[in-house]
Amino acid sequence: MRKAGVLIVLRHGESTANAAGLFTGVLDAPLSEQGTREAHAATALLNAALPLDVPQVDTLLPPPAAPVILFTSTLTRARQTAAIVAAGLARPLAALEADWRLNERNYGALTGRSKDDVRAEFGEAQFVPWRRSVAEAPPAMGDRLFDEFAATALFRALPPAALTRTEALSDVIRRVDAFLTERVDPLLARGRTVLVIAHGNSLRALCAVLDDLSDTQIRDLNLPTGQPLVYRFDSQGHPTTPGGRYLDSVAALAAAITLANEGGT
């Protein structure tokens, strides 16, 4: 019989590239000072929701609870967030593993460019689909840019599939779906608590799979940095609450509105 596992998803804290308004994607930017604060604040929220030994009315698990399994992407900003959470989490951590399929969407030739500059050069009608659509990929990386990324220690250590020349969100959905099927669902079926720390677009992809979202719903979905989002599941493995529940719903909603006003994740 399938047990009721819990999945918590967390977008990494703000990166230096986020703060600078860049198309980040596979650019391996670290956390900003604000991002580090967000990671610590997220850890505090998790600890409040995962008490060590005192039962509460609205906890994620009744104590005693099984250790948490943490998955993260291979990019620095997610790994830094994961390290902060792992160091501060009051619950025992069973494992911390990186999987490249959780990496951010590859923005191709736009990688590292200012979003404002791209909008000014190509116009709003082209900018929005590149940034928000499910099916449309940005222009592909040229040889020079692709070779620069391929030569980094990060991508030399990963399978060739981890570095493409560009990606549509639909490509990210396929790889995240495979990750969920292979790594996460078997754990949830055994009643485990799984924490996934990744990126705006790879987590949009994850939510699209879990909630069976339409293209329009995916386009309008914004996941703020540093806000843990909790999914519980029924006996069939379907979310009991569509869209999950933020641990700090007020702050998360305000941050999501701000993000939407800035053009989205």
Secondary structure as GFF3:
##gff-version 3
##sequence-region A 1 265
A	DSSP	beta_strand	6	11	.	.	.	ID=ss1
A	DSSP	alpha_helix	16	19	.	.	.	ID=ss2
A	DSSP	alpha_helix	33	49	.	.	.	ID=ss3
A	DSSP	beta_strand	68	72	.	.	.	ID=ss4
A	DSSP	alpha_helix	76	88	.	.	.	ID=ss5
A	DSSP	beta_strand	93	98	.	.	.	ID=ss6
A	DSSP	three_ten_helix	100	102	.	.	.	ID=ss7
A	DSSP	three_ten_helix	108	110	.	.	.	ID=ss8
A	DSSP	alpha_helix	115	122	.	.	.	ID=ss9
A	DSSP	alpha_helix	124	132	.	.	.	ID=ss10
A	DSSP	alpha_helix	143	150	.	.	.	ID=ss11
A	DSSP	alpha_helix	153	156	.	.	.	ID=ss12
A	DSSP	three_ten_helix	160	162	.	.	.	ID=ss13
A	DSSP	alpha_helix	169	179	.	.	.	ID=ss14
A	DSSP	pi_helix	180	184	.	.	.	ID=ss15
A	DSSP	alpha_helix	185	189	.	.	.	ID=ss16
A	DSSP	beta_strand	193	198	.	.	.	ID=ss17
A	DSSP	alpha_helix	200	211	.	.	.	ID=ss18
A	DSSP	alpha_helix	215	220	.	.	.	ID=ss19
A	DSSP	beta_strand	229	232	.	.	.	ID=ss20
A	DSSP	beta_strand	245	246	.	.	.	ID=ss21
A	DSSP	alpha_helix	249	261	.	.	.	ID=ss22
###
